[in-house]
Amino acid sequence: MGLADEPDTHAARLMRMLGGKWIVQALAAAAELRLADILTEPLALAELARRAECQPEPLARLLRVLVGEGLLELLPDSRYELTPLGAELRRGALGELAEFVGSPSQWVPWNKLTQSIRTGECAFTASQGQSLFEYLTAHPEEARLYDTAVDAFTRQQAHELANHELMADVQSIVDVGGGRGTLLLELLKRRPNLQGLLVDRPDVVATAAPRFDAAGLKGRYQLFGGDFFEALPEGADCYVIKHVIHNWSDADATKLLCACARAMAPGAKLLVVEGLLLPGNIRDLARYMDLEMLVLTESGKERSKPEFRKLFSRAGLKLASTHSLGLGAWLLVAQSGGGVSGLTRVMCAEQISWPWMRVSVRKVLTSSSPRMRSTSSSSSLPSAMYGCVSSSLRTPIIMPTRTRPPPR
Ligand SMILES: C[S@@+](CC[C@H](N)C(=O)[O-])C[C@H]1O[C@@H](n2cnc3c(N)ncnc32)[C@H](O)[C@@H]1O
């Protein structure tokens, strides 16, 4: 009798949930061993063990679990064949995500979930001694895994967004905290008239140029390595910020939205892609993601629609519409809402003092920020890289220079 044939008692259900530990680590090990990439054809145990550089006996024990979970099939001639489900564990599909989820830096902090709930402290910082993004800056190999893992989510939603009617009239777009540029890349590929600018930490954007160039996008993109809290390139007609707001407290999220609001050209729109906490007794990805934010970030969290509405209005923006992008992601469209609250003036005071009058792209691209300097101190990038990595610095392609009064 297999697990599926067990009576569905409450105890059995709970035990299945607790067994999540075994499944996640089995998947992570399979991904780390690259089993799905090796199994381009059915292989016998000995050959698979040889190619994966493993001991056959313990590998067989892992394979048995993967067969049970439907990732592999054991053929009558005793060879292992990848199923379509198992093929998702390949690199470039969900392999990097699986490896990342099971890696020590992601697994160990969960040990401190109870402590986080008791004290409100960030479990990641408590176990690693530094914040997530400081840690990633100091550990380039894990940062690479993190960026590709996040990409796995992004790729799924990029197609939806690229084809969305809201993109129809967009000519220039800034992807704020866009990671290695996966979303922007897909948007530019699918929208030939679009120009794009990617903003992220210097060490992250530095990895993006070869990807854009290889996709034939030279001349249509710019890269800005800097601190998105400090300043953003102005004047694009669309700003997108995907799975970034949930990393931050209300105060920081408001700062970030203020930075977007100040940079937006008149009539421009802001597209926020995030999970949404929905009301009711439901099982929903956003609720798990919210725990993930509790563990990984200082004060990040998922938010409900009313909470987003409040954040937008603090930044002088107005929530215009929401659309489901599938896989738990929502597109929240915000536009200038006229008027900025008094609270925003206080929260953005630090930024308002930034000399942003008549900021051209060139000026923004070469600006520097203490916050980023401190988090990128162990980066191997020369400090000159800090400001910008650009495909065409000599030709600021997107944003016109213009003057805007500070928000009142
Ligand atoms: C969860 S990832 C989202 C990446 C991308 N938007 C996506 O959905 O695939 C958050 C991103 O914010 C970036 N980030 C964090 N702090 C930043 C800062 N102060 N300035 C610029 N980027 C930052 C990280 O490097 C990371 O790429």
The ligand as an SDF file (V2000), in Angstrom:
LIG
                    3D

 27 29  0  0  0  0  0  0  0  0999 V2000
   13.2890   39.6410   -4.9520 C   0  0  0  0  0  0  0  0  0  0  0  0
   14.4020   40.3670   -6.0770 S   0  0  0  0  0  0  0  0  0  0  0  0
   13.3450   40.7890   -7.4430 C   0  0  0  0  0  0  0  0  0  0  0  0
   14.0870   40.8070   -8.7540 C   0  0  0  0  0  0  0  0  0  0  0  0
   13.2240   41.0490   -9.9830 C   0  0  0  0  0  0  0  0  0  0  0  0
   12.4250   42.2470   -9.8870 N   0  0  0  0  0  0  0  0  0  0  0  0
   12.3490   39.8540  -10.2500 C   0  0  0  0  0  0  0  0  0  0  0  0
   11.1870   39.8310   -9.8420 O   0  0  0  0  0  0  0  0  0  0  0  0
   12.8480   38.9010  -10.8490 O   0  0  0  0  0  0  0  0  0  0  0  0
   14.7420   41.9450   -5.3470 C   0  0  0  0  0  0  0  0  0  0  0  0
   15.7720   42.7370   -6.1120 C   0  0  0  0  0  0  0  0  0  0  0  0
   15.9890   44.0010   -5.4680 O   0  0  0  0  0  0  0  0  0  0  0  0
   17.3770   44.3120   -5.5860 C   0  0  0  0  0  0  0  0  0  0  0  0
   17.7550   45.2880   -4.5600 N   0  0  0  0  0  0  0  0  0  0  0  0
   17.7160   45.1300   -3.2170 C   0  0  0  0  0  0  0  0  0  0  0  0
   18.0990   46.2680   -2.6000 N   0  0  0  0  0  0  0  0  0  0  0  0
   18.4040   47.1600   -3.5820 C   0  0  0  0  0  0  0  0  0  0  0  0
   18.8290   48.5210   -3.5620 C   0  0  0  0  0  0  0  0  0  0  0  0
   19.0090   49.1840   -2.4100 N   0  0  0  0  0  0  0  0  0  0  0  0
   18.9950   49.1610   -4.7490 N   0  0  0  0  0  0  0  0  0  0  0  0
   18.8040   48.4970   -5.9140 C   0  0  0  0  0  0  0  0  0  0  0  0
   18.3700   47.2060   -5.9890 N   0  0  0  0  0  0  0  0  0  0  0  0
   18.1800   46.5450   -4.8350 C   0  0  0  0  0  0  0  0  0  0  0  0
   18.0550   42.9650   -5.4030 C   0  0  0  0  0  0  0  0  0  0  0  0
   19.3740   42.9620   -5.8900 O   0  0  0  0  0  0  0  0  0  0  0  0
   17.1350   42.0450   -6.1770 C   0  0  0  0  0  0  0  0  0  0  0  0
   17.5310   41.8970   -7.5140 O   0  0  0  0  0  0  0  0  0  0  0  0
  1  2  1  0
  2  3  1  0
  2 10  1  0
  3  4  1  0
  4  5  1  0
  5  6  1  0
  5  7  1  0
  7  8  2  0
  7  9  1  0
 10 11  1  0
 11 12  1  0
 11 26  1  0
 12 13  1  0
 13 14  1  0
 13 24  1  0
 14 15  1  0
 14 23  1  0
 15 16  2  0
 16 17  1  0
 17 18  1  0
 17 23  2  0
 18 19  1  0
 18 20  2  0
 20 21  1  0
 21 22  2  0
 22 23  1  0
 24 25  1  0
 24 26  1  0
 26 27  1  0
M  CHG  2   2   1   9  -1
M  END
$$$$
